[in-house]
């Protein structure tokens, strides 16, 4: 794993500085979570994605969570919990927020509502066997209420993994009615080794589920981790919709206000009041394993964007032979204070450490940073993503 430093010497990874994982899934193989206490990284952000892992993330928080009242003094490897509904499972939620379920309608009677719902949110779904194999859909409002309870319980918790995915296809039902995976310790509810069907979740439904979770994050003042695959424009459109009317004013506009009689006193008071006012958009956003083209970055860098945007990169997704050239171009374009590293790995332990190290080394090489410089930069960025700019005060 050693790489040459600027003097051409082999450089060991400086774990003592503090390496932090911006996005991972340690609850996928829950029995390996005991490895967290012996890992090299200092902190990791653990994602939830579906019904089966929300409580598991909460359990990890109870065992290994950062202390919210002594965050900077925490010893050992600690986690930040994330609670959210991934776009791969968005069909399992019924959007009763923007489309309330008509009570008493014959179409939605017990036994028929499930089929009608899935036919309305999945493409080409005439396969009754597949539809019957899916879980009963849950009301989106109930999930949002449950997540709000989790966020109140855990002051450092975030919302994630959420987002949009145009490429994902639903797995086929297991042939014998049982999970196809031979690994009994894998948390249920995922693909579990099954073949993929041709059916996808309609992007409009994914957008509704995403927007509801963004609104919740804004209401609670929490950061989010966003998944976007072949939907980079659509992700930005949903985010832009949530912060419409809250854009930051231009310098010219601020100058006009400052020139008005009494404006300085008024603005100081109104701004102070607005800081504590819930917003419909999250204050901090990480676009995880960002795979968009360099051109799409510009929209996030516009001075009117009212949220703090971070971009994280993983060895598994971003540094494959096919993706690495574009990834390098993107990383060079991302400002130093907005970049994060992640493993995006599904179980805790040495491999998660290794993948994070690979990601950090790749980013440092592209940025032209020494390892220590890069680790310090991304460590501070990670803490700002978790806590906001208050960490610098």
BATI-192783 format. One record per residue (C-alpha): x, y, z; residue in one letter; residue number from 1. Coordinates in steps of 0.02 Angstrom, whole numbers, plus 50000, padded with zeros to 5 digits. Each point is the difference from the previous one (the first is absolute). Layout:
BEGIN
{x = X, y = Y, z = Z, code = a, pos = NUM} .
...
end
This chain:
BEGIN
{x = 50000, y = 50000, z = 50000, code = x, pos = 1} .
{x = 50149, y = 50116, z = 50019, code = x, pos = 2} .
{x = 50024, y = 50130, z = 49865, code = x, pos = 3} .
{x = 50147, y = 50114, z = 49961, code = x, pos = 4} .
{x = 50000, y = 50168, z = 50087, code = x, pos = 5} .
{x = 50059, y = 50159, z = 49918, code = x, pos = 6} .
{x = 50179, y = 49944, z = 50028, code = x, pos = 7} .
{x = 49971, y = 49833, z = 49914, code = x, pos = 8} .
{x = 50004, y = 49904, z = 50165, code = x, pos = 9} .
{x = 49871, y = 49872, z = 50051, code = x, pos = 10} .
{x = 49874, y = 50087, z = 50114, code = x, pos = 11} .
{x = 49903, y = 49910, z = 50136, code = x, pos = 12} .
{x = 49821, y = 50053, z = 50027, code = x, pos = 13} .
{x = 49990, y = 50125, z = 50144, code = x, pos = 14} .
{x = 49851, y = 49928, z = 50092, code = x, pos = 15} .
{x = 50048, y = 50099, z = 50157, code = x, pos = 16} .
{x = 49939, y = 50161, z = 49918, code = x, pos = 17} .
{x = 49824, y = 49932, z = 49989, code = x, pos = 18} .
{x = 49914, y = 49923, z = 49850, code = x, pos = 19} .
{x = 49811, y = 50017, z = 49984, code = x, pos = 20} .
{x = 49880, y = 49904, z = 49889, code = x, pos = 21} .
{x = 49860, y = 50107, z = 49927, code = x, pos = 22} .
{x = 49888, y = 49856, z = 49945, code = x, pos = 23} .
{x = 49989, y = 49814, z = 50039, code = x, pos = 24} .
{x = 49878, y = 49859, z = 50041, code = x, pos = 25} .
{x = 50063, y = 49900, z = 50150, code = x, pos = 26} .
{x = 49827, y = 49930, z = 50039, code = x, pos = 27} .
{x = 49994, y = 49895, z = 49840, code = x, pos = 28} .
{x = 50098, y = 49865, z = 50093, code = x, pos = 29} .
{x = 49956, y = 50042, z = 50178, code = x, pos = 30} .
{x = 50106, y = 49867, z = 50083, code = x, pos = 31} .
{x = 50157, y = 50086, z = 49934, code = x, pos = 32} .
{x = 49953, y = 50162, z = 50086, code = x, pos = 33} .
{x = 50099, y = 49941, z = 50153, code = x, pos = 34} .
{x = 50154, y = 50042, z = 49896, code = x, pos = 35} .
{x = 49962, y = 50187, z = 50014, code = x, pos = 36} .
{x = 50088, y = 50014, z = 50167, code = x, pos = 37} .
{x = 50164, y = 49937, z = 49926, code = x, pos = 38} .
{x = 49999, y = 50097, z = 49836, code = x, pos = 39} .
{x = 50133, y = 50127, z = 49950, code = x, pos = 40} .
{x = 49886, y = 50140, z = 49942, code = x, pos = 41} .
{x = 49938, y = 50122, z = 50132, code = x, pos = 42} .
{x = 49822, y = 50024, z = 49939, code = x, pos = 43} .
{x = 49875, y = 49932, z = 49875, code = x, pos = 44} .
{x = 49827, y = 50052, z = 49944, code = x, pos = 45} .
{x = 49886, y = 49847, z = 50001, code = x, pos = 46} .
{x = 49856, y = 50001, z = 49876, code = x, pos = 47} .
{x = 49827, y = 49926, z = 50012, code = x, pos = 48} .
{x = 49907, y = 49958, z = 49840, code = x, pos = 49} .
{x = 49839, y = 49902, z = 50032, code = x, pos = 50} .
{x = 49881, y = 49933, z = 50133, code = x, pos = 51} .
{x = 50117, y = 49863, z = 50059, code = x, pos = 52} .
{x = 50150, y = 50108, z = 50048, code = x, pos = 53} .
{x = 49932, y = 50157, z = 50085, code = x, pos = 54} .
{x = 50002, y = 49920, z = 50173, code = x, pos = 55} .
{x = 50169, y = 49919, z = 49963, code = x, pos = 56} .
{x = 50079, y = 50170, z = 49970, code = x, pos = 57} .
{x = 49923, y = 50060, z = 50164, code = x, pos = 58} .
{x = 50077, y = 49849, z = 50086, code = x, pos = 59} .
{x = 50172, y = 50044, z = 49932, code = x, pos = 60} .
{x = 49977, y = 50177, z = 50064, code = x, pos = 61} .
{x = 49963, y = 49934, z = 50174, code = x, pos = 62} .
{x = 50158, y = 49893, z = 49994, code = x, pos = 63} .
{x = 50125, y = 50109, z = 49906, code = x, pos = 64} .
{x = 49924, y = 50172, z = 49979, code = x, pos = 65} .
{x = 50093, y = 50163, z = 50023, code = x, pos = 66} .
{x = 49954, y = 50093, z = 50158, code = x, pos = 67} .
{x = 49908, y = 50156, z = 49939, code = x, pos = 68} .
{x = 50057, y = 50100, z = 50151, code = x, pos = 69} .
{x = 50185, y = 49955, z = 49986, code = x, pos = 70} .
{x = 50018, y = 49968, z = 49813, code = x, pos = 71} .
{x = 50180, y = 50052, z = 49976, code = x, pos = 72} .
{x = 50063, y = 49900, z = 50149, code = x, pos = 73} .
{x = 49928, y = 49831, z = 49948, code = x, pos = 74} .
{x = 50123, y = 49854, z = 50006, code = x, pos = 75} .
{x = 50003, y = 49849, z = 49885, code = x, pos = 76} .
{x = 49898, y = 49977, z = 49841, code = x, pos = 77} .
{x = 49828, y = 50079, z = 50014, code = x, pos = 78} .
{x = 49847, y = 50013, z = 49887, code = x, pos = 79} .
{x = 49877, y = 50132, z = 49945, code = x, pos = 80} .
{x = 49830, y = 49920, z = 49965, code = x, pos = 81} .
{x = 49898, y = 50037, z = 49843, code = x, pos = 82} .
{x = 49816, y = 49958, z = 49981, code = x, pos = 83} .
{x = 49923, y = 50002, z = 49826, code = x, pos = 84} .
{x = 49914, y = 49905, z = 49861, code = x, pos = 85} .
{x = 50109, y = 49957, z = 49849, code = x, pos = 86} .
{x = 49928, y = 50022, z = 49823, code = x, pos = 87} .
{x = 50023, y = 49813, z = 49969, code = x, pos = 88} .
{x = 49862, y = 49969, z = 50127, code = x, pos = 89} .
{x = 49895, y = 50156, z = 49967, code = x, pos = 90} .
{x = 49861, y = 49896, z = 49920, code = x, pos = 91} .
{x = 49968, y = 49925, z = 50173, code = x, pos = 92} .
{x = 49935, y = 50168, z = 50061, code = x, pos = 93} .
{x = 49828, y = 50065, z = 49955, code = x, pos = 94} .
{x = 50001, y = 50188, z = 49976, code = x, pos = 95} .
{x = 49854, y = 50050, z = 50110, code = x, pos = 96} .
{x = 50074, y = 50173, z = 50024, code = x, pos = 97} .
{x = 49972, y = 50066, z = 49823, code = x, pos = 98} .
{x = 49872, y = 49866, z = 49953, code = x, pos = 99} .
{x = 49894, y = 49949, z = 50151, code = x, pos = 100} .
{x = 49930, y = 49825, z = 49992, code = x, pos = 101} .
{x = 49811, y = 50009, z = 49961, code = x, pos = 102} .
{x = 49920, y = 49908, z = 50145, code = x, pos = 103} .
{x = 49856, y = 49887, z = 49949, code = x, pos = 104} .
{x = 50039, y = 50003, z = 49815, code = x, pos = 105} .
{x = 49970, y = 49832, z = 49918, code = x, pos = 106} .
{x = 50167, y = 50012, z = 49910, code = x, pos = 107} .
{x = 50091, y = 50013, z = 50166, code = x, pos = 108} .
{x = 49910, y = 49867, z = 50101, code = x, pos = 109} .
{x = 50108, y = 49875, z = 50094, code = x, pos = 110} .
{x = 50078, y = 49875, z = 49881, code = x, pos = 111} .
{x = 49993, y = 50117, z = 49852, code = x, pos = 112} .
{x = 50087, y = 50156, z = 50065, code = x, pos = 113} .
{x = 50171, y = 49915, z = 50000, code = x, pos = 114} .
{x = 49988, y = 49950, z = 49817, code = x, pos = 115} .
{x = 49926, y = 50168, z = 49949, code = x, pos = 116} .
{x = 50139, y = 50094, z = 50089, code = x, pos = 117} .
{x = 50142, y = 49902, z = 49922, code = x, pos = 118} .
{x = 49923, y = 50011, z = 49828, code = x, pos = 119} .
{x = 49993, y = 50189, z = 50021, code = x, pos = 120} .
{x = 50183, y = 50023, z = 50048, code = x, pos = 121} .
{x = 50092, y = 49862, z = 49905, code = x, pos = 122} .
{x = 50029, y = 49990, z = 49813, code = x, pos = 123} .
{x = 49921, y = 49858, z = 49900, code = x, pos = 124} .
{x = 49933, y = 49908, z = 50151, code = x, pos = 125} .
{x = 49879, y = 49868, z = 49938, code = x, pos = 126} .
{x = 50095, y = 49863, z = 50091, code = x, pos = 127} .
{x = 49878, y = 49958, z = 50141, code = x, pos = 128} .
{x = 50122, y = 49875, z = 50076, code = x, pos = 129} .
{x = 50130, y = 50138, z = 50019, code = x, pos = 130} .
{x = 49874, y = 50123, z = 50071, code = x, pos = 131} .
{x = 49933, y = 49874, z = 50127, code = x, pos = 132} .
{x = 50178, y = 49961, z = 50056, code = x, pos = 133} .
{x = 50029, y = 50182, z = 50049, code = x, pos = 134} .
{x = 49966, y = 50059, z = 50179, code = x, pos = 135} .
{x = 49841, y = 50095, z = 50039, code = x, pos = 136} .
{x = 50034, y = 50183, z = 49962, code = x, pos = 137} .
{x = 50022, y = 50117, z = 50149, code = x, pos = 138} .
{x = 49932, y = 50177, z = 50012, code = x, pos = 139} .
{x = 50135, y = 50129, z = 49968, code = x, pos = 140} .
{x = 49928, y = 50108, z = 50139, code = x, pos = 141} .
{x = 50026, y = 49860, z = 50127, code = x, pos = 142} .
{x = 50182, y = 49978, z = 49948, code = x, pos = 143} .
{x = 50031, y = 50188, z = 50011, code = x, pos = 144} .
{x = 49923, y = 50001, z = 50175, code = x, pos = 145} .
{x = 50109, y = 49853, z = 50055, code = x, pos = 146} .
{x = 50156, y = 50082, z = 49929, code = x, pos = 147} .
{x = 49961, y = 50162, z = 50090, code = x, pos = 148} .
{x = 49997, y = 49903, z = 50164, code = x, pos = 149} .
{x = 50172, y = 49927, z = 49960, code = x, pos = 150} .
{x = 50071, y = 50172, z = 49958, code = x, pos = 151} .
{x = 49934, y = 50071, z = 50163, code = x, pos = 152} .
{x = 50073, y = 49855, z = 50097, code = x, pos = 153} .
{x = 50173, y = 50016, z = 49920, code = x, pos = 154} .
{x = 50056, y = 50183, z = 49987, code = x, pos = 155} .
{x = 50142, y = 49963, z = 49877, code = x, pos = 156} .
{x = 49896, y = 49887, z = 49886, code = x, pos = 157} .
{x = 49981, y = 50040, z = 49815, code = x, pos = 158} .
{x = 49878, y = 49951, z = 49863, code = x, pos = 159} .
{x = 50063, y = 49870, z = 49877, code = x, pos = 160} .
{x = 50019, y = 49909, z = 49890, code = x, pos = 161} .
{x = 49875, y = 50087, z = 49888, code = x, pos = 162} .
{x = 49998, y = 50050, z = 49817, code = x, pos = 163} .
{x = 49955, y = 49952, z = 49821, code = x, pos = 164} .
{x = 50054, y = 49855, z = 49888, code = x, pos = 165} .
{x = 49946, y = 49976, z = 49820, code = x, pos = 166} .
{x = 50095, y = 49836, z = 49974, code = x, pos = 167} .
{x = 49943, y = 49892, z = 50146, code = x, pos = 168} .
{x = 49889, y = 49851, z = 49960, code = x, pos = 169} .
{x = 49900, y = 49901, z = 50127, code = x, pos = 170} .
{x = 50061, y = 49824, z = 50042, code = x, pos = 171} .
{x = 49895, y = 49853, z = 49944, code = x, pos = 172} .
{x = 49908, y = 49906, z = 50138, code = x, pos = 173} .
{x = 50096, y = 49855, z = 50077, code = x, pos = 174} .
{x = 49954, y = 49837, z = 49915, code = x, pos = 175} .
{x = 49958, y = 49906, z = 50160, code = x, pos = 176} .
{x = 49930, y = 50148, z = 50093, code = x, pos = 177} .
{x = 50156, y = 50021, z = 50106, code = x, pos = 178} .
{x = 50148, y = 50118, z = 49979, code = x, pos = 179} .
{x = 50120, y = 49941, z = 49867, code = x, pos = 180} .
{x = 50155, y = 50055, z = 50094, code = x, pos = 181} .
{x = 50107, y = 49862, z = 50073, code = x, pos = 182} .
{x = 50066, y = 50121, z = 50132, code = x, pos = 183} .
{x = 49882, y = 49982, z = 50147, code = x, pos = 184} .
{x = 50073, y = 50150, z = 50090, code = x, pos = 185} .
{x = 49953, y = 50126, z = 49865, code = x, pos = 186} .
{x = 49865, y = 50120, z = 50059, code = x, pos = 187} .
{x = 49839, y = 49955, z = 49907, code = x, pos = 188} .
{x = 49911, y = 50113, z = 49879, code = x, pos = 189} .
{x = 50139, y = 50024, z = 49872, code = x, pos = 190} .
{x = 50034, y = 49914, z = 49836, code = x, pos = 191} .
{x = 50058, y = 49839, z = 50087, code = x, pos = 192} .
{x = 50078, y = 49925, z = 49844, code = x, pos = 193} .
{x = 49841, y = 50005, z = 49895, code = x, pos = 194} .
{x = 49995, y = 50034, z = 49813, code = x, pos = 195} .
{x = 49938, y = 50171, z = 49947, code = x, pos = 196} .
{x = 49830, y = 50028, z = 49921, code = x, pos = 197} .
{x = 49970, y = 50129, z = 49862, code = x, pos = 198} .
{x = 49896, y = 50108, z = 50118, code = x, pos = 199} .
{x = 50057, y = 50170, z = 50064, code = x, pos = 200} .
{x = 49929, y = 50126, z = 50123, code = x, pos = 201} .
{x = 49925, y = 50149, z = 49908, code = x, pos = 202} .
{x = 50107, y = 50153, z = 50023, code = x, pos = 203} .
{x = 49851, y = 50108, z = 50049, code = x, pos = 204} .
{x = 49966, y = 49887, z = 50150, code = x, pos = 205} .
{x = 50183, y = 50001, z = 50049, code = x, pos = 206} .
{x = 49999, y = 50189, z = 49994, code = x, pos = 207} .
{x = 49850, y = 50010, z = 50117, code = x, pos = 208} .
{x = 50083, y = 49885, z = 50126, code = x, pos = 209} .
{x = 50163, y = 50098, z = 49988, code = x, pos = 210} .
{x = 49915, y = 50168, z = 50021, code = x, pos = 211} .
{x = 49907, y = 49945, z = 50157, code = x, pos = 212} .
{x = 50163, y = 49946, z = 50080, code = x, pos = 213} .
{x = 50089, y = 50160, z = 49949, code = x, pos = 214} .
{x = 49859, y = 50100, z = 50078, code = x, pos = 215} .
{x = 50018, y = 49899, z = 50161, code = x, pos = 216} .
{x = 50188, y = 50030, z = 50004, code = x, pos = 217} .
{x = 49969, y = 50186, z = 49977, code = x, pos = 218} .
{x = 49870, y = 50004, z = 50138, code = x, pos = 219} .
{x = 50120, y = 49912, z = 50119, code = x, pos = 220} .
{x = 50155, y = 50094, z = 49941, code = x, pos = 221} .
{x = 50092, y = 49839, z = 49952, code = x, pos = 222} .
{x = 50122, y = 49957, z = 49863, code = x, pos = 223} .
{x = 49959, y = 49874, z = 49863, code = x, pos = 224} .
{x = 50095, y = 49872, z = 49897, code = x, pos = 225} .
{x = 49934, y = 49987, z = 49822, code = x, pos = 226} .
{x = 50013, y = 49859, z = 49873, code = x, pos = 227} .
{x = 49987, y = 50051, z = 49817, code = x, pos = 228} .
{x = 50023, y = 49882, z = 49853, code = x, pos = 229} .
{x = 49964, y = 50064, z = 49824, code = x, pos = 230} .
{x = 49888, y = 50128, z = 50084, code = x, pos = 231} .
{x = 50118, y = 50143, z = 50038, code = x, pos = 232} .
{x = 49890, y = 50131, z = 49919, code = x, pos = 233} .
{x = 49844, y = 49932, z = 50085, code = x, pos = 234} .
{x = 50085, y = 50000, z = 50170, code = x, pos = 235} .
{x = 50047, y = 50182, z = 49981, code = x, pos = 236} .
{x = 49823, y = 50044, z = 49943, code = x, pos = 237} .
{x = 49925, y = 49923, z = 50157, code = x, pos = 238} .
{x = 50126, y = 50089, z = 50111, code = x, pos = 239} .
{x = 49970, y = 50163, z = 49909, code = x, pos = 240} .
{x = 49813, y = 49979, z = 50026, code = x, pos = 241} .
{x = 50024, y = 49981, z = 50188, code = x, pos = 242} .
{x = 50102, y = 50159, z = 50018, code = x, pos = 243} .
{x = 49897, y = 50106, z = 49879, code = x, pos = 244} .
{x = 49969, y = 50168, z = 50083, code = x, pos = 245} .
{x = 50147, y = 49975, z = 50119, code = x, pos = 246} .
{x = 50141, y = 50034, z = 49877, code = x, pos = 247} .
{x = 50142, y = 50107, z = 50065, code = x, pos = 248} .
{x = 49992, y = 50179, z = 49937, code = x, pos = 249} .
{x = 50128, y = 50070, z = 49882, code = x, pos = 250} .
{x = 50133, y = 50123, z = 50059, code = x, pos = 251} .
{x = 49911, y = 50138, z = 49903, code = x, pos = 252} .
{x = 49837, y = 49963, z = 50090, code = x, pos = 253} .
{x = 50087, y = 50002, z = 50169, code = x, pos = 254} .
{x = 50080, y = 50166, z = 49961, code = x, pos = 255} .
{x = 49831, y = 50078, z = 49956, code = x, pos = 256} .
{x = 49929, y = 49938, z = 50164, code = x, pos = 257} .
{x = 50149, y = 50064, z = 50098, code = x, pos = 258} .
{x = 49978, y = 50172, z = 49923, code = x, pos = 259} .
{x = 49820, y = 50013, z = 50058, code = x, pos = 260} .
{x = 49966, y = 50100, z = 50159, code = x, pos = 261} .
{x = 50008, y = 49886, z = 50152, code = x, pos = 262} .
{x = 50030, y = 49847, z = 49893, code = x, pos = 263} .
{x = 50154, y = 49943, z = 50094, code = x, pos = 264} .
{x = 49910, y = 49993, z = 50167, code = x, pos = 265} .
{x = 49848, y = 49916, z = 49922, code = x, pos = 266} .
{x = 50101, y = 49868, z = 49907, code = x, pos = 267} .
{x = 50103, y = 49956, z = 50152, code = x, pos = 268} .
{x = 49842, y = 49963, z = 50098, code = x, pos = 269} .
{x = 49905, y = 49913, z = 49860, code = x, pos = 270} .
{x = 50149, y = 49891, z = 49954, code = x, pos = 271} .
{x = 50018, y = 49947, z = 50181, code = x, pos = 272} .
{x = 49817, y = 49949, z = 50004, code = x, pos = 273} .
{x = 50012, y = 49906, z = 49835, code = x, pos = 274} .
{x = 50147, y = 49893, z = 50057, code = x, pos = 275} .
{x = 49887, y = 49902, z = 50118, code = x, pos = 276} .
{x = 49854, y = 49990, z = 49879, code = x, pos = 277} .
{x = 49974, y = 49826, z = 49922, code = x, pos = 278} .
{x = 50033, y = 49995, z = 49814, code = x, pos = 279} .
{x = 49929, y = 49881, z = 49868, code = x, pos = 280} .
{x = 50176, y = 49950, z = 49946, code = x, pos = 281} .
{x = 50147, y = 49922, z = 50094, code = x, pos = 282} .
{x = 50139, y = 50116, z = 50058, code = x, pos = 283} .
{x = 50138, y = 49880, z = 49942, code = x, pos = 284} .
{x = 49997, y = 49879, z = 49855, code = x, pos = 285} .
{x = 50124, y = 49865, z = 49948, code = x, pos = 286} .
{x = 49987, y = 49929, z = 49825, code = x, pos = 287} .
{x = 50073, y = 49829, z = 50036, code = x, pos = 288} .
{x = 50112, y = 49904, z = 49878, code = x, pos = 289} .
{x = 49966, y = 50145, z = 49882, code = x, pos = 290} .
{x = 50003, y = 49938, z = 49821, code = x, pos = 291} .
{x = 49933, y = 50149, z = 49904, code = x, pos = 292} .
{x = 50097, y = 50091, z = 49864, code = x, pos = 293} .
{x = 50105, y = 50152, z = 50045, code = x, pos = 294} .
{x = 49875, y = 50115, z = 49914, code = x, pos = 295} .
{x = 49863, y = 49963, z = 50128, code = x, pos = 296} .
{x = 50109, y = 50062, z = 50143, code = x, pos = 297} .
{x = 49975, y = 50182, z = 49950, code = x, pos = 298} .
{x = 49818, y = 50003, z = 50053, code = x, pos = 299} .
{x = 50050, y = 49952, z = 50177, code = x, pos = 300} .
{x = 50134, y = 50135, z = 50007, code = x, pos = 301} .
{x = 49880, y = 50140, z = 49959, code = x, pos = 302} .
{x = 50007, y = 50132, z = 50138, code = x, pos = 303} .
{x = 49810, y = 49997, z = 50020, code = x, pos = 304} .
{x = 50000, y = 49818, z = 50063, code = x, pos = 305} .
{x = 49951, y = 50014, z = 50184, code = x, pos = 306} .
{x = 50064, y = 49828, z = 50056, code = x, pos = 307} .
{x = 50179, y = 49944, z = 50027, code = x, pos = 308} .
{x = 50042, y = 49868, z = 49869, code = x, pos = 309} .
{x = 50130, y = 49861, z = 50019, code = x, pos = 310} .
{x = 50055, y = 49869, z = 49875, code = x, pos = 311} .
{x = 50065, y = 49831, z = 50058, code = x, pos = 312} .
{x = 50094, y = 49869, z = 49899, code = x, pos = 313} .
{x = 50026, y = 49814, z = 50025, code = x, pos = 314} .
{x = 50127, y = 49878, z = 49933, code = x, pos = 315} .
{x = 49864, y = 49875, z = 49955, code = x, pos = 316} .
{x = 49894, y = 50117, z = 49894, code = x, pos = 317} .
{x = 50109, y = 50144, z = 49943, code = x, pos = 318} .
{x = 50172, y = 49927, z = 49969, code = x, pos = 319} .
{x = 49962, y = 49852, z = 49889, code = x, pos = 320} .
{x = 50091, y = 49997, z = 49833, code = x, pos = 321} .
{x = 49847, y = 50064, z = 49906, code = x, pos = 322} .
{x = 49955, y = 50140, z = 50121, code = x, pos = 323} .
{x = 50170, y = 50061, z = 50060, code = x, pos = 324} .
{x = 50038, y = 50122, z = 49859, code = x, pos = 325} .
{x = 49840, y = 50100, z = 50023, code = x, pos = 326} .
{x = 50013, y = 49984, z = 50190, code = x, pos = 327} .
{x = 50171, y = 50081, z = 49995, code = x, pos = 328} .
{x = 49932, y = 50146, z = 49900, code = x, pos = 329} .
{x = 49857, y = 50022, z = 50124, code = x, pos = 330} .
{x = 50112, y = 49989, z = 50153, code = x, pos = 331} .
{x = 50116, y = 50133, z = 49930, code = x, pos = 332} .
{x = 49848, y = 50113, z = 49977, code = x, pos = 333} .
{x = 49929, y = 49977, z = 50175, code = x, pos = 334} .
{x = 50065, y = 50131, z = 50123, code = x, pos = 335} .
{x = 50111, y = 49930, z = 50137, code = x, pos = 336} .
{x = 49878, y = 50044, z = 50139, code = x, pos = 337} .
{x = 49857, y = 49901, z = 49919, code = x, pos = 338} .
{x = 50081, y = 49830, z = 49972, code = x, pos = 339} .
{x = 49978, y = 49840, z = 50103, code = x, pos = 340} .
{x = 50057, y = 49819, z = 49990, code = x, pos = 341} .
{x = 49892, y = 49846, z = 50029, code = x, pos = 342} .
{x = 50009, y = 49811, z = 49993, code = x, pos = 343} .
{x = 49818, y = 49967, z = 49952, code = x, pos = 344} .
{x = 50033, y = 49826, z = 50069, code = x, pos = 345} .
{x = 49871, y = 49879, z = 50072, code = x, pos = 346} .
{x = 50087, y = 49931, z = 50154, code = x, pos = 347} .
{x = 50114, y = 50067, z = 50136, code = x, pos = 348} .
{x = 50180, y = 49946, z = 50020, code = x, pos = 349} .
{x = 50168, y = 50001, z = 49913, code = x, pos = 350} .
{x = 49929, y = 50007, z = 49823, code = x, pos = 351} .
{x = 49901, y = 50157, z = 50040, code = x, pos = 352} .
{x = 50160, y = 50079, z = 50066, code = x, pos = 353} .
{x = 50094, y = 49945, z = 49844, code = x, pos = 354} .
{x = 49871, y = 50071, z = 49880, code = x, pos = 355} .
{x = 49997, y = 50166, z = 50091, code = x, pos = 356} .
{x = 50190, y = 50007, z = 49993, code = x, pos = 357} .
{x = 49996, y = 49964, z = 49813, code = x, pos = 358} .
{x = 49873, y = 50139, z = 49974, code = x, pos = 359} .
{x = 50103, y = 50125, z = 50100, code = x, pos = 360} .
{x = 50159, y = 49954, z = 49906, code = x, pos = 361} .
{x = 49914, y = 50020, z = 49832, code = x, pos = 362} .
{x = 49928, y = 50169, z = 50046, code = x, pos = 363} .
{x = 50167, y = 50062, z = 50067, code = x, pos = 364} .
{x = 50090, y = 49943, z = 49843, code = x, pos = 365} .
{x = 49876, y = 50090, z = 49887, code = x, pos = 366} .
{x = 50003, y = 50158, z = 50108, code = x, pos = 367} .
{x = 50189, y = 49998, z = 50013, code = x, pos = 368} .
{x = 49990, y = 49994, z = 50191, code = x, pos = 369} .
{x = 50117, y = 49914, z = 50119, code = x, pos = 370} .
{x = 49905, y = 49867, z = 50098, code = x, pos = 371} .
{x = 50005, y = 50099, z = 50163, code = x, pos = 372} .
{x = 49937, y = 50157, z = 49915, code = x, pos = 373} .
{x = 49859, y = 49905, z = 49916, code = x, pos = 374} .
{x = 49948, y = 49909, z = 50159, code = x, pos = 375} .
{x = 49996, y = 50161, z = 50100, code = x, pos = 376} .
{x = 49897, y = 50086, z = 49865, code = x, pos = 377} .
{x = 49874, y = 49858, z = 49984, code = x, pos = 378} .
{x = 49993, y = 49974, z = 50188, code = x, pos = 379} .
{x = 49950, y = 50181, z = 50025, code = x, pos = 380} .
{x = 49876, y = 49990, z = 49856, code = x, pos = 381} .
{x = 49921, y = 49844, z = 50078, code = x, pos = 382} .
{x = 49976, y = 50089, z = 50165, code = x, pos = 383} .
{x = 49922, y = 50150, z = 49913, code = x, pos = 384} .
{x = 49883, y = 49882, z = 49907, code = x, pos = 385} .
{x = 49946, y = 49923, z = 50165, code = x, pos = 386} .
{x = 49992, y = 50154, z = 50109, code = x, pos = 387} .
{x = 49993, y = 50147, z = 49881, code = x, pos = 388} .
{x = 50113, y = 50153, z = 50003, code = x, pos = 389} .
{x = 49978, y = 50011, z = 50189, code = x, pos = 390} .
{x = 50143, y = 49875, z = 50011, code = x, pos = 391} .
{x = 50117, y = 50140, z = 49945, code = x, pos = 392} .
{x = 49940, y = 50125, z = 50131, code = x, pos = 393} .
end
